[in-house]
Amino acid sequence: MSKKKDLRVIKTERAIYSALIELLKKKDLEKITVSELSEKAEINKATFYLHYSDIYSLYQEALAHHIKEIISELGLLEKFKNDSREFSRCLINEFFNPESLANDPFFKNTSQTYNRTLSFHICNAFTEQVISSELLPNTRENLLKMEFFFTGIAFLRQNHTAEDNELLTHILANTIRDLFGSDGKR
């Protein structure tokens, strides 16, 4: 039986997360202080440190949470399940597209230094959803395949321009078929 989180803890973490997003919209991460964030979240610094070791650990946790939200909003799990080509198109044109995320405080150019773990968070969030929904069995092989797939996408997207989007979509859809045994439509 899982232990439920105390409502006060949930509210405090939500306030901290909201304060971080508000501040990221206005300034770079390295310019945000714990004092400033605590004031914005209406908590004291000691409370902040009960939950996070520093601003950067908060940022990494918030980034992981944010990626899960994006995966859900884009319906990526359903696309992965039903249409590998549409899933691949969505990854290339929306999820890994710098222009579509330009107004997102987590994906500003100044945040890129702290987003080196982006493919890790994307892979973990998506893999967690795929495994929990039982689209793929929870095997070491499938976990490694997912890691390989998302790391590859992140690298390709970073190193190729929009003129390669259609080709990348085609390659990714075929890779899904080859890695996970789909014929392109599920």
Stockholm file with secondary structure:
# STOCKHOLM 1.0

chainA/1-186         MSKKKDLRVIKTERAIYSALIELLKKKDLEKITVSELSEKAEINKATFYLHYSDIYSLYQEALAHHIKEIISELGLLEKFKNDSREFSRCLINEFFNPESLANDPFFKNTSQTYNRTLSFHICNAFTEQVISSELLPNTRENLLKMEFFFTGIAFLRQNHTAEDNELLTHILANTIRDLFGSDGKR
#=GR chainA/1-186 SS CCCCCCHHHHHHHHHHHHHHHHHHHHSCGGGCCHHHHHHHHTCCHHHHHHHCSSHHHHHHHHHHHHHHHHHHHHTHHHHHHHBHHHHHHHIIIIITCTTTTTTCGGGSGGGGGGGTTHHHHHHHHHHHHHHHTTSSCCCHHHHHHHHHHHHHHHHHHHHSCGGGHHHHHHHHHHHHHHHHCCCSBC
#=GC SS_cons         CCCCCCHHHHHHHHHHHHHHHHHHHHSCGGGCCHHHHHHHHTCCHHHHHHHCSSHHHHHHHHHHHHHHHHHHHHTHHHHHHHBHHHHHHHIIIIITCTTTTTTCGGGSGGGGGGGTTHHHHHHHHHHHHHHHTTSSCCCHHHHHHHHHHHHHHHHHHHHSCGGGHHHHHHHHHHHHHHHHCCCSBC
//
